[in-house]
Amino acid sequence: MKWFNLSAIFKEIGKIRWPKKDDLLNNSVQVLVFTFAFALFFFACQFLISLFLKTIGVL
């Protein structure tokens, strides 16, 4: 395994593109907004299904 040595590992680590602060903040905000939107969607689905089931007398 000639690729498995410290110099090769450090060479590969040097190729990593770490995100800049602005990119990291932007991506984090996008993830939070997307998660919040999905939470609202599932809450609305649960509410509407529950309302429908109560209307037809199942619950």
N, CA, C and O atoms as CSV, one atom per row, in Angstrom:
chain,resi,resn,atom,element,x,y,z
A,1,MET,N,N,0.838,-1.180,0.000
A,1,MET,CA,C,0.000,0.000,0.000
A,1,MET,C,C,0.883,1.243,0.000
A,1,MET,O,O,1.140,1.837,1.047
A,2,LYS,N,N,1.338,1.623,-1.180
A,2,LYS,CA,C,2.239,2.766,-1.205
A,2,LYS,C,C,1.511,4.108,-1.070
A,2,LYS,O,O,2.147,5.120,-0.774
A,3,TRP,N,N,0.210,4.136,-1.277
A,3,TRP,CA,C,-0.520,5.386,-1.085
A,3,TRP,C,C,-0.766,5.663,0.389
A,3,TRP,O,O,-1.077,6.795,0.761
A,4,PHE,N,N,-0.634,4.664,1.219
A,4,PHE,CA,C,-0.933,4.825,2.640
A,4,PHE,C,C,0.342,5.171,3.402
A,4,PHE,O,O,0.945,4.319,4.055
A,5,ASN,N,N,0.735,6.430,3.305
A,5,ASN,CA,C,1.860,6.926,4.094
A,5,ASN,C,C,1.561,8.364,4.489
A,5,ASN,O,O,0.659,8.984,3.927
A,6,LEU,N,N,2.293,8.890,5.430
A,6,LEU,CA,C,1.980,10.210,5.970
A,6,LEU,C,C,2.083,11.316,4.929
A,6,LEU,O,O,1.248,12.221,4.913
A,7,SER,N,N,3.084,11.263,4.064
A,7,SER,CA,C,3.217,12.336,3.073
A,7,SER,C,C,2.035,12.340,2.107
A,7,SER,O,O,1.572,13.411,1.714
A,8,ALA,N,N,1.541,11.177,1.721
A,8,ALA,CA,C,0.373,11.123,0.838
A,8,ALA,C,C,-0.884,11.610,1.550
A,8,ALA,O,O,-1.730,12.269,0.946
A,9,ILE,N,N,-1.000,11.293,2.806
A,9,ILE,CA,C,-2.165,11.740,3.577
A,9,ILE,C,C,-2.166,13.253,3.704
A,9,ILE,O,O,-3.200,13.889,3.504
A,10,PHE,N,N,-1.016,13.841,4.036
A,10,PHE,CA,C,-0.939,15.301,4.162
A,10,PHE,C,C,-1.137,15.983,2.808
A,10,PHE,O,O,-1.686,17.083,2.747
A,11,LYS,N,N,-0.703,15.351,1.739
A,11,LYS,CA,C,-0.921,15.897,0.406
A,11,LYS,C,C,-2.416,15.942,0.086
A,11,LYS,O,O,-2.907,16.931,-0.460
A,12,GLU,N,N,-3.133,14.882,0.424
A,12,GLU,CA,C,-4.582,14.845,0.197
A,12,GLU,C,C,-5.307,15.853,1.089
A,12,GLU,O,O,-6.263,16.487,0.643
A,13,ILE,N,N,-4.874,16.011,2.323
A,13,ILE,CA,C,-5.490,16.992,3.222
A,13,ILE,C,C,-5.314,18.393,2.662
A,13,ILE,O,O,-6.197,19.239,2.806
A,14,GLY,N,N,-4.173,18.641,2.021
A,14,GLY,CA,C,-3.930,19.954,1.417
A,14,GLY,C,C,-4.849,20.253,0.249
A,14,GLY,O,O,-5.021,21.419,-0.108
A,15,LYS,N,N,-5.444,19.234,-0.358
A,15,LYS,CA,C,-6.354,19.419,-1.485
A,15,LYS,C,C,-7.780,19.764,-1.049
A,15,LYS,O,O,-8.606,20.150,-1.876
A,16,ILE,N,N,-8.064,19.626,0.223
A,16,ILE,CA,C,-9.409,19.884,0.722
A,16,ILE,C,C,-9.718,21.372,0.609
A,16,ILE,O,O,-8.907,22.216,0.991
A,17,ARG,N,N,-10.907,21.686,0.075
A,17,ARG,CA,C,-11.356,23.074,0.001
A,17,ARG,C,C,-12.309,23.305,1.173
A,17,ARG,O,O,-13.460,22.870,1.155
A,18,TRP,N,N,-11.809,23.990,2.175
A,18,TRP,CA,C,-12.633,24.262,3.340
A,18,TRP,C,C,-13.559,25.426,3.027
A,18,TRP,O,O,-13.136,26.374,2.366
A,19,PRO,N,N,-14.815,25.388,3.482
A,19,PRO,CA,C,-15.753,26.475,3.163
A,19,PRO,C,C,-15.370,27.770,3.878
A,19,PRO,O,O,-14.871,27.774,5.003
A,20,LYS,N,N,-15.627,28.854,3.177
A,20,LYS,CA,C,-15.400,30.168,3.778
A,20,LYS,C,C,-16.537,30.470,4.744
A,20,LYS,O,O,-17.581,29.818,4.705
A,21,LYS,N,N,-16.337,31.451,5.604
A,21,LYS,CA,C,-17.316,31.773,6.640
A,21,LYS,C,C,-18.664,32.147,6.021
A,21,LYS,O,O,-19.709,31.715,6.507
A,22,ASP,N,N,-18.646,32.949,4.948
A,22,ASP,CA,C,-19.899,33.363,4.313
A,22,ASP,C,C,-20.637,32.171,3.688
A,22,ASP,O,O,-21.861,32.075,3.781
A,23,ASP,N,N,-19.882,31.264,3.052
A,23,ASP,CA,C,-20.502,30.073,2.473
A,23,ASP,C,C,-21.116,29.191,3.550
A,23,ASP,O,O,-22.215,28.662,3.382
A,24,LEU,N,N,-20.405,29.041,4.642
A,24,LEU,CA,C,-20.894,28.216,5.735
A,24,LEU,C,C,-22.168,28.805,6.342
A,24,LEU,O,O,-23.115,28.075,6.636
A,25,LEU,N,N,-22.189,30.121,6.528
A,25,LEU,CA,C,-23.377,30.780,7.078
A,25,LEU,C,C,-24.551,30.648,6.116
A,25,LEU,O,O,-25.669,30.351,6.536
A,26,ASN,N,N,-24.302,30.867,4.828
A,26,ASN,CA,C,-25.365,30.772,3.832
A,26,ASN,C,C,-25.945,29.359,3.788
A,26,ASN,O,O,-27.165,29.194,3.770
A,27,ASN,N,N,-25.092,28.349,3.770
A,27,ASN,CA,C,-25.567,26.964,3.732
A,27,ASN,C,C,-26.323,26.593,5.001
A,27,ASN,O,O,-27.315,25.867,4.942
A,28,SER,N,N,-25.861,27.087,6.146
A,28,SER,CA,C,-26.542,26.786,7.405
A,28,SER,C,C,-27.941,27.400,7.425
A,28,SER,O,O,-28.892,26.762,7.876
A,29,VAL,N,N,-28.067,28.621,6.945
A,29,VAL,CA,C,-29.381,29.272,6.898
A,29,VAL,C,C,-30.304,28.518,5.943
A,29,VAL,O,O,-31.483,28.334,6.245
A,30,GLN,N,N,-29.787,28.083,4.802
A,30,GLN,CA,C,-30.602,27.323,3.862
A,30,GLN,C,C,-31.104,26.028,4.483
A,30,GLN,O,O,-32.264,25.661,4.292
A,31,VAL,N,N,-30.256,25.337,5.216
A,31,VAL,CA,C,-30.660,24.084,5.864
A,31,VAL,C,C,-31.738,24.354,6.907
A,31,VAL,O,O,-32.715,23.608,6.983
A,32,LEU,N,N,-31.581,25.402,7.709
A,32,LEU,CA,C,-32.582,25.713,8.734
A,32,LEU,C,C,-33.921,26.098,8.114
A,32,LEU,O,O,-34.967,25.666,8.599
A,33,VAL,N,N,-33.909,26.899,7.053
A,33,VAL,CA,C,-35.157,27.298,6.385
A,33,VAL,C,C,-35.840,26.079,5.774
A,33,VAL,O,O,-37.054,25.916,5.900
A,34,PHE,N,N,-35.065,25.226,5.115
A,34,PHE,CA,C,-35.613,24.020,4.501
A,34,PHE,C,C,-36.222,23.096,5.552
A,34,PHE,O,O,-37.300,22.542,5.341
A,35,THR,N,N,-35.540,22.930,6.675
A,35,THR,CA,C,-36.039,22.089,7.755
A,35,THR,C,C,-37.328,22.662,8.342
A,35,THR,O,O,-38.277,21.924,8.607
A,36,PHE,N,N,-37.356,23.974,8.543
A,36,PHE,CA,C,-38.555,24.632,9.064
A,36,PHE,C,C,-39.725,24.473,8.090
A,36,PHE,O,O,-40.853,24.226,8.516
A,37,ALA,N,N,-39.466,24.612,6.786
A,37,ALA,CA,C,-40.525,24.454,5.782
A,37,ALA,C,C,-41.083,23.033,5.806
A,37,ALA,O,O,-42.297,22.842,5.732
A,38,PHE,N,N,-40.205,22.038,5.907
A,38,PHE,CA,C,-40.681,20.653,5.988
A,38,PHE,C,C,-41.480,20.422,7.264
A,38,PHE,O,O,-42.487,19.715,7.240
A,39,ALA,N,N,-41.051,21.002,8.367
A,39,ALA,CA,C,-41.784,20.849,9.619
A,39,ALA,C,C,-43.191,21.426,9.475
A,39,ALA,O,O,-44.162,20.807,9.911
A,40,LEU,N,N,-43.305,22.604,8.869
A,40,LEU,CA,C,-44.627,23.202,8.645
A,40,LEU,C,C,-45.484,22.332,7.720
A,40,LEU,O,O,-46.683,22.162,7.945
A,41,PHE,N,N,-44.858,21.791,6.692
A,41,PHE,CA,C,-45.592,20.936,5.753
A,41,PHE,C,C,-46.157,19.705,6.461
A,41,PHE,O,O,-47.332,19.381,6.292
A,42,PHE,N,N,-45.337,19.020,7.247
A,42,PHE,CA,C,-45.800,17.819,7.934
A,42,PHE,C,C,-46.821,18.151,9.018
A,42,PHE,O,O,-47.752,17.380,9.246
A,43,PHE,N,N,-46.655,19.284,9.682
A,43,PHE,CA,C,-47.652,19.701,10.672
A,43,PHE,C,C,-48.982,19.971,9.984
A,43,PHE,O,O,-50.030,19.563,10.486
A,44,ALA,N,N,-48.956,20.652,8.843
A,44,ALA,CA,C,-50.192,20.944,8.113
A,44,ALA,C,C,-50.845,19.657,7.623
A,44,ALA,O,O,-52.065,19.518,7.701
A,45,CYS,N,N,-50.050,18.714,7.118
A,45,CYS,CA,C,-50.613,17.429,6.672
A,45,CYS,C,C,-51.282,16.697,7.826
A,45,CYS,O,O,-52.393,16.185,7.679
A,46,GLN,N,N,-50.615,16.644,8.970
A,46,GLN,CA,C,-51.181,15.961,10.128
A,46,GLN,C,C,-52.466,16.651,10.582
A,46,GLN,O,O,-53.440,15.982,10.925
A,47,PHE,N,N,-52.473,17.965,10.585
A,47,PHE,CA,C,-53.655,18.709,10.999
A,47,PHE,C,C,-54.825,18.448,10.053
A,47,PHE,O,O,-55.946,18.208,10.501
A,48,LEU,N,N,-54.565,18.495,8.746
A,48,LEU,CA,C,-55.643,18.295,7.774
A,48,LEU,C,C,-56.177,16.865,7.812
A,48,LEU,O,O,-57.387,16.661,7.713
A,49,ILE,N,N,-55.317,15.893,7.951
A,49,ILE,CA,C,-55.777,14.499,8.035
A,49,ILE,C,C,-56.591,14.287,9.303
A,49,ILE,O,O,-57.626,13.621,9.278
A,50,SER,N,N,-56.124,14.855,10.410
A,50,SER,CA,C,-56.865,14.742,11.667
A,50,SER,C,C,-58.228,15.415,11.557
A,50,SER,O,O,-59.228,14.879,12.034
A,51,LEU,N,N,-58.267,16.575,10.937
A,51,LEU,CA,C,-59.524,17.295,10.758
A,51,LEU,C,C,-60.479,16.486,9.882
A,51,LEU,O,O,-61.673,16.404,10.171
A,52,PHE,N,N,-59.958,15.897,8.826
A,52,PHE,CA,C,-60.767,15.068,7.927
A,52,PHE,C,C,-61.321,13.849,8.677
A,52,PHE,O,O,-62.502,13.528,8.547
A,53,LEU,N,N,-60.485,13.182,9.448
A,53,LEU,CA,C,-60.938,11.998,10.174
A,53,LEU,C,C,-61.974,12.348,11.241
A,53,LEU,O,O,-62.903,11.576,11.479
A,54,LYS,N,N,-61.819,13.501,11.881
A,54,LYS,CA,C,-62.824,13.935,12.865
A,54,LYS,C,C,-64.137,14.275,12.154
A,54,LYS,O,O,-65.215,14.020,12.691
A,55,THR,N,N,-64.052,14.846,10.951
A,55,THR,CA,C,-65.244,15.222,10.207
A,55,THR,C,C,-66.048,14.002,9.796
A,55,THR,O,O,-67.278,14.027,9.849
A,56,ILE,N,N,-65.380,12.939,9.389
A,56,ILE,CA,C,-66.122,11.739,8.976
A,56,ILE,C,C,-66.443,10.818,10.147
A,56,ILE,O,O,-67.090,9.787,9.964
A,57,GLY,N,N,-65.994,11.182,11.355
A,57,GLY,CA,C,-66.378,10.454,12.544
A,57,GLY,C,C,-65.472,9.293,12.925
A,57,GLY,O,O,-65.866,8.463,13.745
A,58,VAL,N,N,-64.299,9.208,12.371
A,58,VAL,CA,C,-63.402,8.109,12.713
A,58,VAL,C,C,-62.714,8.390,14.049
A,58,VAL,O,O,-62.535,7.474,14.852
A,59,LEU,N,N,-62.336,9.616,14.291
A,59,LEU,CA,C,-61.677,9.952,15.569
A,59,LEU,C,C,-62.651,10.613,16.509
A,59,LEU,O,O,-62.283,10.967,17.630
